[in-house]
């Protein structure tokens, strides 16, 4: 009876999940690099490249080709950086 109660409780809460941060995406992220305390970049699956200018409070998605996976992001300064990646396997 206890197991049934736990399963019902889990089912009741499952519908209330909402993606919080970083918006606006839900792909896996492989690397995050902050150039300053406020400016940061994140890179991940399916062409995911995100930028923040408020310390990570909000994120803006930078349009990229979706058939690429990005594994790393690095910056020399706030204007010059690199993204490492390759074609997506799926």
Z-matrix of the N, CA and C atoms (Angstrom, degrees):
N
C 1 1.442
C 2 1.536 1 111.61
N 3 1.322 2 115.06 1 -36.42
C 4 1.460 3 119.68 2 179.22
C 5 1.527 4 110.84 3 -64.40
N 6 1.329 5 117.11 4 -41.18
C 7 1.468 6 121.12 5 179.61
C 8 1.529 7 110.07 6 -62.50
N 9 1.313 8 117.96 7 -42.36
C 10 1.463 9 121.39 8 178.87
C 11 1.527 10 110.29 9 -61.74
N 12 1.324 11 117.73 10 -41.08
C 13 1.465 12 121.45 11 178.40
C 14 1.516 13 111.96 12 -63.45
N 15 1.331 14 117.17 13 -41.11
C 16 1.466 15 121.20 14 178.45
C 17 1.516 16 110.34 15 -65.90
N 18 1.332 17 117.44 16 -43.77
C 19 1.464 18 120.85 17 178.49
C 20 1.524 19 111.36 18 -61.82
N 21 1.312 20 117.85 19 -40.62
C 22 1.464 21 120.66 20 178.16
C 23 1.531 22 110.70 21 -65.65
N 24 1.322 23 117.02 22 -38.74
C 25 1.465 24 120.46 23 178.75
C 26 1.523 25 110.59 24 -65.63
N 27 1.325 26 117.52 25 -43.50
C 28 1.467 27 121.10 26 178.97
C 29 1.519 28 110.03 27 -63.32
N 30 1.318 29 117.68 28 -44.18
C 31 1.466 30 121.75 29 179.48
C 32 1.524 31 110.88 30 -61.94
N 33 1.313 32 117.56 31 -39.03
C 34 1.468 33 121.21 32 -178.74
C 35 1.526 34 111.19 33 -65.43
N 36 1.330 35 117.94 34 -37.30
C 37 1.456 36 121.14 35 -178.62
C 38 1.521 37 113.58 36 -84.51
N 39 1.330 38 118.63 37 -20.35
C 40 1.467 39 121.73 38 -174.96
C 41 1.524 40 112.51 39 -60.93
N 42 1.307 41 119.42 40 -31.95
C 43 1.452 42 122.81 41 -179.07
C 44 1.526 43 113.26 42 -74.69
N 45 1.323 44 118.30 43 -6.93
C 46 1.456 45 121.85 44 -175.49
C 47 1.526 46 113.93 45 -100.49
N 48 1.340 47 118.63 46 3.58
C 49 1.462 48 121.35 47 179.39
C 50 1.512 49 110.26 48 -70.50
N 51 1.307 50 116.59 49 140.09
C 52 1.461 51 122.51 50 178.45
C 53 1.527 52 108.66 51 -143.52
N 54 1.349 53 116.41 52 132.77
C 55 1.459 54 120.79 53 179.16
C 56 1.528 55 109.05 54 -62.78
N 57 1.337 56 117.35 55 128.60
C 58 1.457 57 120.93 56 -175.07
C 59 1.525 58 113.85 57 -102.58
N 60 1.337 59 117.40 58 -53.70
C 61 1.453 60 117.92 59 -171.89
C 62 1.518 61 108.76 60 -162.31
N 63 1.288 62 123.19 61 140.53
C 64 1.457 63 123.35 62 0.21
C 65 1.512 64 111.95 63 -85.74
N 66 1.291 65 115.48 64 129.69
C 67 1.462 66 121.78 65 172.71
C 68 1.515 67 106.80 66 -81.50
N 69 1.247 68 122.81 67 151.94
C 70 1.472 69 130.38 68 10.42
C 71 1.527 70 112.50 69 -109.06
N 72 1.309 71 120.35 70 64.03
C 73 1.453 72 119.90 71 -177.34
C 74 1.515 73 111.07 72 -155.18
N 75 1.324 74 116.04 73 172.02
C 76 1.453 75 121.31 74 177.94
C 77 1.513 76 112.42 75 -140.91
N 78 1.329 77 117.69 76 16.70
C 79 1.461 78 121.38 77 179.08
C 80 1.520 79 110.68 78 -83.07
N 81 1.334 80 115.56 79 156.91
C 82 1.461 81 120.36 80 177.39
C 83 1.527 82 110.23 81 -64.00
N 84 1.315 83 115.84 82 139.08
C 85 1.469 84 121.93 83 176.60
C 86 1.521 85 108.21 84 -107.18
N 87 1.344 86 116.89 85 135.64
C 88 1.455 87 121.99 86 -179.23
C 89 1.521 88 113.53 87 -103.68
N 90 1.324 89 118.25 88 -25.07
C 91 1.463 90 119.56 89 -177.46
C 92 1.522 91 110.17 90 -152.55
N 93 1.325 92 115.36 91 144.98
C 94 1.466 93 122.94 92 175.22
C 95 1.519 94 107.44 93 -133.68
N 96 1.311 95 116.65 94 132.06
C 97 1.476 96 121.81 95 -178.94
C 98 1.524 97 108.63 96 -132.60
N 99 1.334 98 116.49 97 124.94
C 100 1.460 99 120.40 98 174.68
C 101 1.518 100 108.62 99 -102.08
N 102 1.332 101 115.37 100 123.53
C 103 1.459 102 122.63 101 179.66
C 104 1.527 103 109.46 102 -78.72
N 105 1.323 104 115.78 103 -40.27
C 106 1.461 105 123.36 104 174.97
C 107 1.526 106 106.69 105 -133.39
N 108 1.311 107 117.46 106 -176.14
C 109 1.465 108 119.86 107 176.09
C 110 1.524 109 111.92 108 -63.71
N 111 1.310 110 117.67 109 -24.42
C 112 1.462 111 122.29 110 -176.31
C 113 1.523 112 114.38 111 -104.51
N 114 1.329 113 118.33 112 -36.10
C 115 1.466 114 122.16 113 -173.55
C 116 1.520 115 110.24 114 -97.68
N 117 1.342 116 115.36 115 123.35
C 118 1.452 117 120.49 116 -179.60
C 119 1.516 118 111.66 117 -143.82
N 120 1.323 119 115.08 118 159.86
C 121 1.461 120 123.02 119 179.54
C 122 1.520 121 108.95 120 -130.75
N 123 1.339 122 116.21 121 148.69
C 124 1.458 123 122.06 122 175.28
C 125 1.521 124 108.38 123 -134.29
N 126 1.328 125 116.82 124 143.37
C 127 1.461 126 122.25 125 -177.59
C 128 1.522 127 109.32 126 -131.67
N 129 1.349 128 115.25 127 146.51
C 130 1.461 129 118.31 128 -179.22
C 131 1.511 130 113.65 129 -166.66
N 132 1.332 131 115.13 130 -158.36
C 133 1.457 132 123.48 131 -175.00
C 134 1.520 133 113.39 132 -66.34
N 135 1.328 134 114.41 133 155.10
C 136 1.468 135 123.11 134 171.77
C 137 1.530 136 113.30 135 56.63
N 138 1.324 137 116.24 136 42.20
C 139 1.455 138 120.27 137 177.02
C 140 1.513 139 114.34 138 72.69
N 141 1.322 140 117.84 139 22.91
C 142 1.459 141 120.90 140 -178.22
C 143 1.528 142 110.55 141 -78.03
N 144 1.311 143 115.04 142 117.24
C 145 1.463 144 122.66 143 173.60
C 146 1.522 145 106.63 144 -136.35
N 147 1.329 146 115.86 145 119.22
C 148 1.462 147 121.78 146 -177.14
C 149 1.518 148 109.95 147 -120.61
N 150 1.352 149 115.04 148 150.84
C 151 1.467 150 121.22 149 178.15
C 152 1.524 151 108.85 150 -133.67
N 153 1.319 152 115.63 151 140.23
C 154 1.462 153 121.37 152 173.80
C 155 1.520 154 108.68 153 -124.92
N 156 1.300 155 116.05 154 145.86
C 157 1.466 156 120.65 155 175.81
C 158 1.526 157 110.96 156 -124.79
N 159 1.349 158 115.77 157 11.56
C 160 1.465 159 119.87 158 179.71
C 161 1.535 160 111.59 159 -130.99
N 162 1.329 161 115.53 160 36.32
C 163 1.454 162 120.08 161 176.08
C 164 1.513 163 115.18 162 73.42
N 165 1.321 164 117.37 163 17.02
C 166 1.460 165 121.33 164 178.55
C 167 1.511 166 115.10 165 97.73
N 168 1.310 167 117.00 166 2.01
C 169 1.472 168 120.54 167 177.98
C 170 1.531 169 110.76 168 -63.81
N 171 1.326 170 116.39 169 -44.25
C 172 1.467 171 121.83 170 175.50
C 173 1.525 172 108.40 171 -131.65
N 174 1.341 173 115.81 172 155.12
C 175 1.460 174 122.35 173 -178.13
C 176 1.518 175 109.35 174 -130.98
N 177 1.329 176 115.70 175 142.22
C 178 1.467 177 122.74 176 176.82
C 179 1.530 178 107.55 177 -112.50
N 180 1.323 179 116.15 178 131.59
C 181 1.461 180 119.89 179 177.32
C 182 1.521 181 109.23 180 -83.04
N 183 1.328 182 116.48 181 129.95
C 184 1.457 183 123.00 182 177.23
C 185 1.526 184 107.27 183 -94.75
N 186 1.329 185 118.61 184 122.08
C 187 1.470 186 120.53 185 -177.60
C 188 1.531 187 112.00 186 -61.93
N 189 1.327 188 115.71 187 126.44
C 190 1.458 189 122.73 188 178.62
C 191 1.536 190 107.60 189 -140.09
N 192 1.333 191 115.88 190 167.52
C 193 1.458 192 120.83 191 175.79
C 194 1.524 193 109.34 192 -64.12
N 195 1.325 194 116.97 193 127.83
C 196 1.464 195 121.34 194 -176.59
C 197 1.527 196 112.90 195 -73.31
N 198 1.329 197 118.94 196 -15.22
C 199 1.463 198 119.57 197 -178.36
C 200 1.535 199 112.06 198 -88.38
N 201 1.330 200 117.59 199 18.46
C 202 1.457 201 122.55 200 176.95
C 203 1.519 202 109.41 201 -117.14
N 204 1.327 203 116.08 202 142.88
C 205 1.457 204 122.02 203 170.41
C 206 1.518 205 107.21 204 -109.45
N 207 1.324 206 116.87 205 132.84
C 208 1.456 207 121.60 206 179.53
C 209 1.526 208 108.71 207 -106.45
N 210 1.336 209 116.56 208 128.81
C 211 1.459 210 122.10 209 -176.18
C 212 1.506 211 113.64 210 -103.45
N 213 1.317 212 117.27 211 -25.03
C 214 1.466 213 118.87 212 -175.79
C 215 1.527 214 110.15 213 -152.55
N 216 1.317 215 115.01 214 151.16
C 217 1.458 216 122.10 215 175.74
C 218 1.528 217 106.84 216 -138.17
N 219 1.335 218 116.35 217 137.93
C 220 1.468 219 120.84 218 -179.28
C 221 1.525 220 108.66 219 -145.94
N 222 1.321 221 116.41 220 148.08
C 223 1.462 222 121.24 221 -178.79
C 224 1.513 223 110.77 222 -133.24
N 225 1.345 224 115.39 223 137.76
C 226 1.460 225 121.89 224 173.62
C 227 1.524 226 109.79 225 -81.68
N 228 1.340 227 115.94 226 -36.00
C 229 1.463 228 123.14 227 176.83
C 230 1.525 229 106.94 228 -158.82
N 231 1.315 230 118.35 229 -172.97
C 232 1.469 231 120.82 230 -174.34
C 233 1.529 232 114.06 231 -69.30
N 234 1.339 233 118.10 232 -10.99
C 235 1.464 234 121.20 233 -178.82
C 236 1.518 235 114.14 234 -112.52
N 237 1.316 236 119.42 235 -13.37
C 238 1.458 237 121.79 236 -173.82
C 239 1.521 238 111.09 237 -129.30
N 240 1.347 239 115.37 238 120.91
C 241 1.454 240 119.07 239 -178.76
C 242 1.511 241 112.20 240 -151.28
N 243 1.330 242 115.86 241 174.54
C 244 1.454 243 123.52 242 -179.61
C 245 1.520 244 109.66 243 -134.41
N 246 1.334 245 114.38 244 150.27
C 247 1.467 246 121.29 245 173.80
C 248 1.527 247 106.31 246 -127.40
N 249 1.325 248 116.62 247 130.06
C 250 1.461 249 121.16 248 176.89
C 251 1.523 250 109.07 249 -105.57
N 252 1.328 251 116.00 250 137.54
C 253 1.447 252 119.55 251 179.41
C 254 1.502 253 112.24 252 -174.52
N 255 1.298 254 115.65 253 -170.37
C 256 1.447 255 121.02 254 179.28
C 257 1.517 256 110.08 255 -161.54
N 258 1.330 257 115.69 256 174.89
C 259 1.457 258 119.57 257 -179.62
C 260 1.509 259 111.03 258 -63.19
N 261 1.314 260 115.11 259 140.12
C 262 1.461 261 122.15 260 -178.02
C 263 1.531 262 109.89 261 -67.17
N 264 1.322 263 115.29 262 143.22
C 265 1.453 264 120.37 263 178.09
C 266 1.519 265 113.13 264 -80.98
N 267 1.319 266 118.16 265 -6.84
C 268 1.455 267 118.23 266 -177.48
C 269 1.417 268 113.28 267 -167.92
